[in-house]
Amino acid sequence: MSSPPLESVPRALPAPDPAPGLSPACPGPAPDPAPDPLPSVGRAVRWALTLLPLLLIAAWAAADWRAVRDGTVRLAAADPWWLLAAVLCTCLGWVAAACARQGALPDRLPPGPLLASQFAAGAANHVLPASIGAHAVTLRFLRRRGIPMPRATASLALYSLVRPIAKTMVLLVFVVAQPDLLHLAELVPDERTMALVAGSVAAGFGTAALLVTTVRPLRRPALECVRTALTDVRLLHRRPARIIALWGGAAATPLLQGSVIATVGFSLGLPLSWTQVVLALLLASTAVGAVPAPGGIGPVDAALVFTMVAFGAPVGIAAATVVGYRVLTVWLPLLPGALVLSALVHRKVL
């Protein structure tokens, strides 16, 4: 039996060539993936955070426009050289705040973004009470730099603890160096003010203790924050550079604030010395500084005017000095600070 010729054996049909750019494993174009809504939500939140500071500042300016106008008019007639010195002291205040922030953290932070964040934090601090705005901006900045949450919150707690201690130490130095400047009978706050301060402090500590003891999800993070804070305190105080930055920046802050008030007062003819003005600020901020007001505006201003009058300043010039000080340190940097805050949020630095 002979085999059939090869030509008569049926052959398989040749497979068609795949289209260019397509592999046999991918016979057709892949379907488009469903759009992810999270990026658009993130962009919307970022734009909202960018515009929110500007909207808050506009509302605040509309509500307190008379103070801004009166302070600007008084500053326009003041000595420009003293005002230039006040501007310089104001800028140095942001540098001191940045040094204290760096000193409260073992990790090294970039100086430029840190200083920009503190300038932006100043705008947020004058919108929310009890330094909540400044702490929120700083916490966001630290988290963006990769700092763990326990260490970031521990640095905020250490910064908040060191500042009043350093201010009290500066106050004691002034009291020891110039005891004749104190008029205790005139400067002691009344019972209502003392009750308000004591109530604010007690309410703050009581609320924190109640939340930690009753809310279980907060207990573990709070204990971890305390452990991290104690560890970082020991670590920081073994490094001289961090000690100088933390305590030096905290002690320089009230001195620079008092210097701003003094130079503004000198430009308006305030008949007080630099020592008297700084001591008046220390006494006023210590007496009513615990009242939760945005940036201390209101209670501290009234106490500052009262203290300067007790030292011998005319009421009109003392009030004009405080108004000019607020215009120079709050209103003039407020819009640039809000723009920097929006830019940092938009660029994901915050």
C-alpha positions as CSV (number, residue, x, y, z in Angstrom):
1,M,0.0,0.0,0.0
2,S,1.6,3.1,-1.1
3,S,1.4,6.4,0.8
4,P,-0.5,9.3,-0.8
5,P,1.5,12.1,-2.4
6,L,2.6,14.9,-0.2
7,E,0.7,17.4,-2.3
8,S,-2.6,15.7,-1.5
9,V,-2.2,16.0,2.3
10,P,-4.4,18.8,3.6
11,R,-2.4,21.6,5.3
12,A,-3.5,23.8,8.2
13,L,-4.5,27.2,7.2
14,P,-1.8,29.8,8.1
15,A,-2.6,31.9,11.1
16,P,-3.2,35.6,10.3
17,D,-0.4,38.0,11.2
18,P,-1.2,39.9,14.4
19,A,-1.8,43.6,14.0
20,P,1.1,45.9,14.6
21,G,1.6,46.7,18.3
22,L,-0.6,43.8,19.5
23,S,0.8,40.6,21.0
24,P,-0.9,37.2,20.8
25,A,-1.7,37.5,24.5
26,C,-3.5,40.7,23.9
27,P,-5.8,40.2,21.0
28,G,-7.5,43.6,21.2
29,P,-7.1,46.9,22.8
30,A,-7.5,46.9,26.6
31,P,-10.5,48.7,27.9
32,D,-10.0,52.1,29.6
33,P,-9.8,51.8,33.3
34,A,-12.5,53.4,35.3
35,P,-11.6,56.9,36.4
36,D,-10.3,57.1,40.0
37,P,-12.3,59.8,41.9
38,L,-9.7,60.2,44.6
39,P,-7.3,62.5,42.7
40,S,-10.1,64.9,41.9
41,V,-11.2,64.8,45.5
42,G,-7.7,65.5,46.6
43,R,-7.4,68.5,44.2
44,A,-10.7,69.9,45.5
45,V,-9.6,69.6,49.1
46,R,-6.3,71.2,48.3
47,W,-7.9,74.1,46.5
48,A,-10.3,74.5,49.4
49,L,-7.4,74.7,51.9
50,T,-5.7,77.1,49.6
51,L,-8.6,79.5,49.4
52,L,-9.9,79.1,53.0
53,P,-7.2,81.4,54.7
54,L,-8.0,84.2,52.2
55,L,-11.7,83.9,52.9
56,L,-11.2,84.0,56.7
57,I,-9.0,87.0,56.5
58,A,-11.4,88.9,54.3
59,A,-14.2,88.2,56.8
60,W,-12.1,89.2,59.7
61,A,-11.0,92.5,58.0
62,A,-14.6,93.3,57.2
63,A,-15.6,92.8,60.9
64,D,-12.7,94.8,62.4
65,W,-12.0,97.4,59.7
66,R,-12.1,100.4,62.0
67,A,-9.2,99.2,64.1
68,V,-7.2,98.6,60.9
69,R,-8.0,102.0,59.5
70,D,-7.2,103.9,62.8
71,G,-3.9,102.1,63.3
72,T,-2.8,102.7,59.7
73,V,-3.6,106.4,60.0
74,R,-1.5,106.7,63.2
75,L,1.3,104.7,61.7
76,A,1.4,107.0,58.6
77,A,2.2,110.0,60.9
78,A,4.9,108.1,63.0
79,D,8.7,108.2,62.7
80,P,9.6,106.0,59.8
81,W,13.0,105.0,61.1
82,W,11.5,103.6,64.3
83,L,8.9,101.8,62.3
84,L,11.6,100.3,60.2
85,A,13.3,99.0,63.3
86,A,9.9,97.5,64.4
87,V,9.6,95.7,61.0
88,L,13.1,94.3,61.5
89,C,12.1,93.0,65.0
90,T,9.0,91.5,63.6
91,C,11.0,89.5,61.0
92,L,13.4,88.3,63.6
93,G,10.4,87.0,65.6
94,W,9.7,84.5,62.8
95,V,13.3,83.5,62.8
96,A,13.1,82.9,66.6
97,A,10.0,80.8,66.2
98,A,11.7,78.7,63.5
99,C,14.7,78.1,65.8
100,A,12.5,77.0,68.6
101,R,10.6,74.7,66.4
102,Q,13.8,73.1,65.2
103,G,15.1,72.9,68.7
104,A,12.1,70.8,69.8
105,L,12.8,68.1,67.2
106,P,15.8,65.8,66.9
107,D,15.4,65.5,63.1
108,R,16.9,68.2,61.0
109,L,14.5,70.4,59.0
110,P,15.3,72.5,55.9
111,P,15.7,76.1,57.1
112,G,14.0,77.7,54.1
113,P,10.7,75.8,54.2
114,L,10.7,75.8,58.0
115,L,10.9,79.6,58.0
116,A,8.2,79.9,55.4
117,S,6.0,77.5,57.4
118,Q,6.4,79.7,60.5
119,F,5.5,82.8,58.5
120,A,2.4,81.1,57.2
121,A,1.7,79.8,60.7
122,G,1.5,83.4,61.9
123,A,-1.4,84.0,59.6
124,A,-3.2,80.9,60.8
125,N,-2.4,81.8,64.4
126,H,-4.4,85.0,64.2
127,V,-7.5,83.2,62.9
128,L,-7.9,80.4,65.4
129,P,-7.5,80.7,69.2
130,A,-4.9,79.3,71.6
131,S,-2.3,78.9,68.9
132,I,-4.3,76.1,67.3
133,G,-3.7,77.5,63.8
134,A,0.1,77.7,64.2
135,H,0.3,74.2,65.6
136,A,-1.9,72.8,62.9
137,V,0.3,74.3,60.2
138,T,3.5,73.1,61.9
139,L,2.1,69.6,62.4
140,R,1.2,69.4,58.7
141,F,4.6,70.6,57.7
142,L,6.3,68.0,60.0
143,R,4.1,65.2,58.6
144,R,5.0,66.2,55.0
145,R,8.7,66.0,56.0
146,G,8.1,62.4,57.0
147,I,8.2,62.9,60.8
148,P,6.1,60.2,62.5
149,M,2.9,61.4,64.2
150,P,4.1,60.7,67.8
151,R,7.3,62.6,67.4
152,A,5.6,65.5,65.6
153,T,3.0,65.9,68.3
154,A,5.7,65.5,71.0
155,S,7.6,68.3,69.5
156,L,4.5,70.6,69.5
157,A,3.9,69.7,73.2
158,L,7.6,70.4,74.1
159,Y,7.5,73.7,72.2
160,S,4.2,74.7,74.0
161,L,5.8,73.8,77.4
162,V,9.1,75.6,76.9
163,R,7.7,78.9,75.7
164,P,5.9,79.9,78.9
165,I,8.8,78.5,81.1
166,A,11.3,80.6,79.1
167,K,9.0,83.7,79.3
168,T,8.7,83.3,83.1
169,M,12.4,83.1,83.4
170,V,12.8,86.3,81.4
171,L,10.2,87.9,83.6
172,L,12.1,86.9,86.7
173,V,15.3,88.3,85.3
174,F,13.6,91.6,84.6
175,V,12.0,91.7,88.1
176,V,15.4,91.0,89.8
177,A,17.2,93.5,87.6
178,Q,14.6,96.3,87.8
179,P,12.6,95.8,91.0
180,D,11.7,99.5,91.2
181,L,9.6,99.2,88.0
182,L,7.0,97.1,89.6
183,H,3.8,98.6,91.0
184,L,2.2,95.4,92.3
185,A,-0.8,97.1,93.9
186,E,-1.8,98.5,90.5
187,L,-0.8,95.6,88.3
188,V,-2.4,92.7,90.2
189,P,-5.4,91.5,88.1
190,D,-8.9,91.7,89.6
191,E,-10.8,88.6,90.8
192,R,-12.8,88.3,87.6
193,T,-9.6,88.2,85.4
194,M,-8.0,85.7,87.7
195,A,-11.1,83.5,87.7
196,L,-11.2,83.6,83.9
197,V,-7.6,82.6,83.6
198,A,-7.9,79.8,86.2
199,G,-11.1,78.5,84.6
200,S,-9.5,78.5,81.1
201,V,-6.4,76.5,82.4
202,A,-8.5,74.1,84.4
203,A,-10.9,73.5,81.6
204,G,-8.1,72.8,79.2
205,F,-6.4,70.2,81.5
206,G,-9.7,68.8,82.5
207,T,-10.9,68.3,79.0
208,A,-7.6,66.6,78.0
209,A,-7.7,64.3,81.0
210,L,-11.3,63.4,80.4
211,L,-10.8,62.6,76.7
212,V,-7.7,60.4,77.5
213,T,-9.4,58.4,80.3
214,T,-12.8,57.9,78.6
215,V,-12.1,57.6,74.9
216,R,-10.1,54.4,74.4
217,P,-8.9,55.1,70.9
218,L,-7.1,58.2,72.3
219,R,-5.4,56.4,75.2
220,R,-2.8,54.5,73.3
221,P,-1.7,57.4,71.0
222,A,-1.6,59.7,74.1
223,L,0.7,57.3,76.0
224,E,2.8,56.8,72.9
225,C,3.1,60.5,72.5
226,V,4.2,60.9,76.2
227,R,6.8,58.1,75.8
228,T,8.2,59.7,72.6
229,A,8.2,63.1,74.3
230,L,10.3,61.9,77.2
231,T,12.7,60.1,74.9
232,D,13.1,63.2,72.7
233,V,13.6,65.5,75.7
234,R,16.5,63.4,76.9
235,L,17.9,63.2,73.3
236,L,17.6,66.9,72.6
237,H,19.2,68.0,75.8
238,R,22.3,66.0,75.0
239,R,22.8,68.2,71.9
240,P,24.0,71.8,72.7
241,A,22.8,73.0,69.3
242,R,19.2,71.9,70.0
243,I,19.3,73.4,73.5
244,I,20.4,76.8,72.2
245,A,17.8,76.7,69.4
246,L,14.9,75.6,71.7
247,W,15.5,77.7,74.8
248,G,17.2,80.6,73.0
249,G,14.4,80.9,70.5
250,A,11.7,80.7,73.2
251,A,13.4,83.3,75.3
252,A,14.0,85.6,72.4
253,T,10.4,85.6,71.3
254,P,8.9,87.8,74.1
255,L,12.0,90.1,73.9
256,L,11.4,90.6,70.2
257,Q,7.7,91.2,70.7
258,G,8.4,93.8,73.4
259,S,11.0,95.4,71.1
260,V,8.3,95.7,68.4
261,I,6.0,97.4,70.8
262,A,8.7,99.7,72.1
263,T,9.9,100.8,68.7
264,V,6.3,101.5,67.6
265,G,5.8,103.4,70.8
266,F,9.0,105.4,70.3
267,S,7.7,106.3,66.8
268,L,4.6,107.7,68.4
269,G,6.3,109.5,71.3
270,L,5.7,106.9,74.0
271,P,7.5,108.2,77.2
272,L,8.6,104.8,78.4
273,S,11.9,103.0,78.2
274,W,12.5,99.7,76.4
275,T,12.8,97.9,79.7
276,Q,9.4,99.3,80.9
277,V,7.7,98.3,77.7
278,V,9.1,94.7,77.6
279,L,8.2,94.3,81.3
280,A,4.7,95.6,80.6
281,L,4.3,93.0,77.9
282,L,5.6,90.2,80.1
283,L,3.2,91.1,82.9
284,A,0.2,91.5,80.6
285,S,0.8,88.3,78.7
286,T,1.4,86.3,81.9
287,A,-1.7,87.7,83.5
288,V,-4.2,87.1,80.7
289,G,-2.2,85.0,78.2
290,A,-4.2,81.9,79.0
291,V,-7.4,83.4,77.8
292,P,-8.2,81.6,74.4
293,A,-8.2,84.5,72.0
294,P,-6.9,84.4,68.4
295,G,-3.2,85.5,68.7
296,G,-3.9,87.0,72.1
297,I,-5.8,89.9,70.5
298,G,-8.2,91.5,73.0
299,P,-7.3,90.4,76.5
300,V,-3.6,90.9,76.1
301,D,-4.1,94.3,74.4
302,A,-6.3,95.6,77.2
303,A,-3.9,94.4,79.8
304,L,-0.9,95.8,77.9
305,V,-2.5,99.3,77.7
306,F,-3.4,99.1,81.4
307,T,0.2,98.1,82.4
308,M,1.8,100.8,80.3
309,V,-0.5,103.4,81.8
310,A,0.5,102.1,85.3
311,F,4.1,102.8,84.3
312,G,3.3,106.4,83.4
313,A,2.3,106.4,79.8
314,P,-0.7,108.5,78.6
315,V,-3.8,106.5,77.8
316,G,-4.0,107.8,74.2
317,I,-0.4,107.1,73.3
318,A,-0.5,103.7,75.0
319,A,-3.6,102.7,73.1
320,A,-2.2,104.0,69.8
321,T,1.0,102.0,70.4
322,V,-0.9,98.8,70.9
323,V,-3.1,99.4,67.8
324,G,0.0,100.2,65.8
325,Y,1.7,97.1,67.1
326,R,-1.2,95.0,66.0
327,V,-1.4,96.6,62.6
328,L,2.3,96.0,62.0
329,T,2.5,92.4,63.3
330,V,-1.0,91.1,62.4
331,W,-2.6,93.0,59.6
332,L,0.3,93.9,57.4
333,P,1.8,90.3,57.3
334,L,-1.6,88.7,57.3
335,L,-2.3,88.8,53.6
336,P,1.3,87.8,52.6
337,G,1.2,85.1,55.2
338,A,-2.1,83.8,53.8
339,L,-0.6,83.8,50.3
340,V,2.4,81.9,51.5
341,L,0.2,79.4,53.3
342,S,-1.9,78.9,50.2
343,A,1.2,78.4,48.1
344,L,2.7,75.9,50.5
345,V,-0.6,73.9,50.5
346,H,-0.8,74.1,46.7
347,R,2.8,72.8,46.3
348,K,2.2,70.1,48.9
349,V,4.8,71.4,51.3
350,L,1.9,71.5,53.8
